Amino acid sequence: MKFSSSLKLNHIFRRLYRSGGRANAMLVLYARPNHTQRNHVGITVGKKLGHAVVRNRVRRRLREVYRLNEEAFTPGWDIVVVARSRAIGASFSELTDAYLSLAEKSGILHSGQ
């Protein structure tokens, strides 16, 4: 990831959860400006979605969706993506479409994307 880093601090996750998020059938995306030139990306997959192997697979796929489309995102945002149960059985292209549509609705993609 060229201009992004992982989001790991619990208080930042909680602050983003209080902000308004965007949702579809597979994902919920929370975004808030961080006034830097880097994006901080966090991924949450709850225990209700399955065992560790299943959760980690969804997490890896979401991280890869962001990595492949990183140039499309405007720098300077804290982003948290929460996986829903439909994300487990979704194909990679379905996850990509869901992720990018939420990012577009949130206004964190470059204009024209």
C-alpha positions as CSV (number, residue, x, y, z in Angstrom):
1,M,0.0,0.0,0.0
2,K,1.6,3.2,-1.2
3,F,-0.1,5.9,0.8
4,S,-2.0,3.9,3.4
5,S,-1.4,2.2,6.7
6,S,-3.4,-0.1,9.0
7,L,-5.8,1.3,11.5
8,K,-5.2,-0.4,14.9
9,L,-6.2,2.0,17.7
10,N,-9.5,1.1,19.4
11,H,-10.4,4.7,20.1
12,I,-10.2,5.6,16.4
13,F,-12.4,2.7,15.5
14,R,-15.0,3.8,18.1
15,R,-14.9,7.4,16.8
16,L,-15.5,6.2,13.3
17,Y,-18.4,4.0,14.4
18,R,-20.1,7.1,15.9
19,S,-19.8,8.9,12.5
20,G,-22.4,8.2,9.8
21,G,-21.6,5.1,7.8
22,R,-22.8,3.7,4.5
23,A,-24.1,0.2,4.1
24,N,-25.1,-2.4,1.5
25,A,-25.8,-6.1,1.8
26,M,-22.2,-7.2,2.2
27,L,-20.4,-4.3,3.9
28,V,-20.6,-1.2,6.1
29,L,-18.1,1.6,5.4
30,Y,-17.3,4.3,7.9
31,A,-15.1,7.2,6.7
32,R,-13.8,10.4,8.4
33,P,-11.1,12.9,7.3
34,N,-7.9,12.6,9.2
35,H,-6.1,15.8,7.9
36,T,-3.0,13.9,6.8
37,Q,-1.8,12.7,3.4
38,R,-2.3,9.1,4.3
39,N,-5.3,6.8,4.5
40,H,-5.7,4.6,7.6
41,V,-7.7,1.5,6.8
42,G,-9.2,-0.9,9.3
43,I,-11.3,-4.0,8.7
44,T,-13.7,-5.6,11.2
45,V,-15.1,-9.1,10.9
46,G,-17.2,-10.2,13.8
47,K,-17.1,-13.6,15.5
48,K,-20.7,-14.3,14.5
49,L,-19.5,-14.7,10.9
50,G,-17.6,-17.9,11.5
51,H,-14.4,-19.4,12.8
52,A,-11.0,-17.7,12.6
53,V,-10.2,-19.3,9.2
54,V,-13.4,-17.8,7.7
55,R,-13.0,-14.4,9.3
56,N,-9.3,-14.1,8.2
57,R,-10.2,-15.1,4.6
58,V,-12.8,-12.3,4.4
59,R,-10.3,-9.9,6.0
60,R,-7.6,-10.8,3.5
61,R,-9.9,-10.4,0.5
62,L,-11.1,-7.0,1.7
63,R,-7.5,-5.9,2.2
64,E,-6.7,-7.0,-1.3
65,V,-9.7,-5.1,-2.8
66,Y,-8.4,-1.9,-1.2
67,R,-4.8,-2.6,-2.3
68,L,-5.7,-3.2,-5.9
69,N,-7.9,0.0,-6.0
70,E,-5.7,2.2,-3.7
71,E,-5.0,4.8,-6.4
72,A,-8.8,5.5,-6.7
73,F,-9.1,6.6,-3.1
74,T,-8.5,10.2,-2.1
75,P,-5.7,10.4,0.6
76,G,-6.4,11.8,4.0
77,W,-9.2,9.5,5.3
78,D,-9.7,7.1,8.2
79,I,-11.7,4.2,6.8
80,V,-13.2,1.3,8.6
81,V,-15.0,-1.6,6.7
82,V,-17.2,-3.9,8.6
83,A,-18.1,-7.2,6.9
84,R,-21.6,-8.6,7.0
85,S,-22.6,-12.3,6.7
86,R,-23.1,-12.1,2.9
87,A,-19.5,-11.2,2.4
88,I,-18.5,-14.7,3.4
89,G,-20.0,-16.4,0.3
90,A,-19.4,-13.5,-2.1
91,S,-17.1,-13.7,-5.0
92,F,-14.1,-11.3,-5.2
93,S,-15.7,-9.2,-8.0
94,E,-18.9,-8.8,-5.9
95,L,-16.8,-7.7,-2.9
96,T,-14.9,-5.2,-5.1
97,D,-18.2,-3.8,-6.5
98,A,-19.7,-3.5,-3.0
99,Y,-16.5,-1.8,-1.6
100,L,-16.1,0.7,-4.4
101,S,-19.8,1.6,-4.5
102,L,-19.8,2.4,-0.8
103,A,-16.6,4.4,-1.2
104,E,-18.2,6.4,-4.0
105,K,-21.3,7.1,-1.9
106,S,-19.0,8.2,1.0
107,G,-17.2,10.6,-1.3
108,I,-13.7,9.1,-0.7
109,L,-13.0,8.2,-4.3
110,H,-11.2,10.6,-6.7
111,S,-13.7,12.5,-8.8
112,G,-14.6,10.8,-12.1
113,Q,-14.2,7.3,-10.6
